[in-house]
Amino acid sequence: MIGVVALAFLLLPLFSGAMVQWLRPDARWMRLLLSFSGAFLLAVVFLHMLPELYEEVGHDIGLWILGGFLLQVVLEFFSHGIEHGHMHATPGKALPFITLASLCLHSFAEGMPFADPSVAGNVPFLAGVLLHKMPMAVALATVLQRSHVGSGRTWMLLVVFALAAPLGIMAGNLVDEGAEGHFLDHMLALAIGMLLHISTTIIFESAPEHRFNAQRFAAVLVGATLGALTMH
């Protein structure tokens, strides 16, 4: 199962890059997908992942969740919000290295807890993370395309980004073998903190001028409802 998850994390950014290059997805539909994915992920985290994590590890896990939230604040200072679909680019200007590095670090940290078979086999959480990564990858591919860096370099940078999460899974597995205690639980809490920041930001900032219209409300409602239905 872990191998399948790593393959999904690898292929999704590449698929998104191909979609941007050949299909040019409409920005309105991408904003609706963002709203849906943010609400779905938020519901899964609050109703399923957090209660189980606190029950298994204890209240100290909250420090790791808060740490992940604050880490994402720092990362977005350098990534300019690509994690939640912002596509700011200056035509003809290459994507800054620090932006790609922050996105890769986010993806690497996000992948580490999936070295745990119980997390990799948690279909609702996996679906929520993948749903969030697709608009993120589309935004990155769009920024690269608008930067006019060339098709070959664009694909090279997308491959680098695509490898970050599988490498995180690999690193999580290697470190956990020699670690004591709840290493992967701590990495899950860190990732959850990051995802909490992203999902709440997505819900309120995934449209121009932060306007919350009927379509976005419907997408959020459907996403939250489906997330709630994953409880068992």
N, C-alpha and C positions, 0 to 999 in steps of 0.2 A: 504493500500500500504506500509506503514512504517513497518508493521509486516512482510510482504513478504520480504522486503529489509533486515531486521534484520536476518531473517531465511537464506537468501542467504549468508550473511556475516558469519553466523555461520557454515553452511554446507560446504562451499567452502574449507576451510582449512582441514576439515575432509576428504572430497573427495580427495583432493590433497595428504594427508597422505596415504590414501588407494592406490592411483595410484602409489606412490613411492614404497610402500611396495610390491605390487603385479604385477604392469606392468613395473616398472623401465623405465620411459620415457627417450628417447634418448636426450642427452644434446644438440645436434645440433638443434633439433626441438624446444627445450625449448628456445634456444637463438633466434630463428626466432620468436617465440611467444612473447618474450620480446621486440624485435625490433618493431613488429607490434603493441603491446599494448602501448609501449612508444609513438610511432608516433600518434596513434589514440587518446590517452589521451591528448597529446600536442595540436593536432588540435582542439579537443573539447574545451579545456580550453581557447586557444587563440581566437578562432572564435566564441565561444558561451558563455562560462561562464564568462570570464573576462569583455567583453563589457557590459553584462547585470548587473554584479555586480557593476561596476563603475557607470553605469547609475542610478542604484537604490540607492546606498549609497553615492557616491561622491569620490573625489580623495583621501580622507583620508584613504580609504580602502587599498591603496597601502602599508601602513605601516604594516598592518596585513599580506599581501601577502609576503612582505619582511621578516617579522618575522617568517612566516612558512618556508620559504626557509632556513633561518639561523638555525631554530630549527632542520630541517632535517639534516643539516651539523653536528650538535652536536650529534644527534641520531645515525648517521652512524659511528661516531667515536667509538661507543660502539657496534653497530650491525654488523660492518665489511661488510656492503653492502648487506646483505641478502635481503633488500627491492628491490634491482634490480638484484636479481638472483645470487649473488656471493655465492659460496658454499664452503667456507674455513672451514675445520675441521681437527682436529688431532685425528686419530683413537685411541679409548679408552679413550679420554679425554671428560668429560661432557661439555655440552653447558654452558657457564658462565651465571649466573643469570642476570647480567647486560645486556647481549645481548638479552635475552628473554624479560626483562623489557622494553628495548628501542623499541623492535618490538611491544610490546603490547601498549606502549604509542603512537607510530605512528598510530596503528590501531584504538585505542580509539579516538584520535583526528580526524582521517579520518572519523570515524563513526558519530561524533557529528552533522555535518550539515545535515545529512539525517533524523534528527528529524523534519526538515522542510518538509511538504508534497510536496512543489513545487520542492525541490531538490530530494526527494525520487522518485517523479514521472518523473524526468528528465532522460529518458531512455538512451540517449547517454552518459551522465556523469556517470550514474550508471554502464553502460556496461564498460566504460573505467576504472573505479575504480576496478571493479570485474576482468577485464582482467589483470590488474596490480597485483591484490592480488593472482591470481592463481600461477604464477611463484614464487612469494614471499613465498607462502605457500609450494610449491614444494621444494624450496631451503631450507627452515627451516626443512622440513621433511627429506630431504637428509642429512643435517648436523647432525640431531639427529640420523639418521640411521648409519652414518659413525662414530659417537661418541660411538657407541655400549653401549648406556645407558639402553637398554632393551626395549622390545615392550610395556610393561605396562607403563613405565615412558614416553616413546615417545608419546603415545596416551594421557597421562595426560597433557603433556606440549602443545600438539597440541590443546587440548580442552581449556586450559587456553588462548592460543593465539586466538582461534576461538571465545571465549566469549568477547574479548576486543572491537571489533567494535559494537556488539549489546549493550554492556554496555555503549559505547559512545553515541549511539542513545538514550538510556534511560536517560543518564545524560543530554544530550542536551535538551531533552523534559522537564525534571524536572527543570533545571536551567532557560530555556526560559520562563516558566510560571511565574516566579517571577522576571524576568529581564526586564529592560526598554531599549528601543532603538533597535539596530540591533545585538543582541547577536549572533543569528544563522548565520547572514550574516558575522559577524566577524570570526566565526568558519569556515565558508565556505572559506573565504579568507585565513585563516591559513592553511586549508587543501590544498587549491590550491597552495599555496606557497611550501608546502612539495611535492606535486605531480609534480610541475614544476621542482624541483631539481631532483626528481627520474626519470621522463620521459626523461629529457635531458641526464642524466647520462646513462640511459638504451640505448639510441640510439648510444652513442659513446663508451660504455664500455661493451657491452653484448657479446663480443667474445674475445677469447684469443689474447693477444698482441694488442687489440683494432683495429683489421683489419676490414675494411669496404668492404666486398665482394659483388658480384652481388646479391646473395640471400638475404643478409641483406638489401641491398638497395631496392630490390623489396618489402620486407616485410614492410620497412619504407614507401615506396611510396604508397602501398596499404592501410596501416593504416592511413596515412595522408589524402588520398583521401576519404576514408570512413568517417573519422572524419569531413572533409569539407562538405560532403553530408548531415550531420545531421543538418546543419544550416537551420533555418526556420524563 
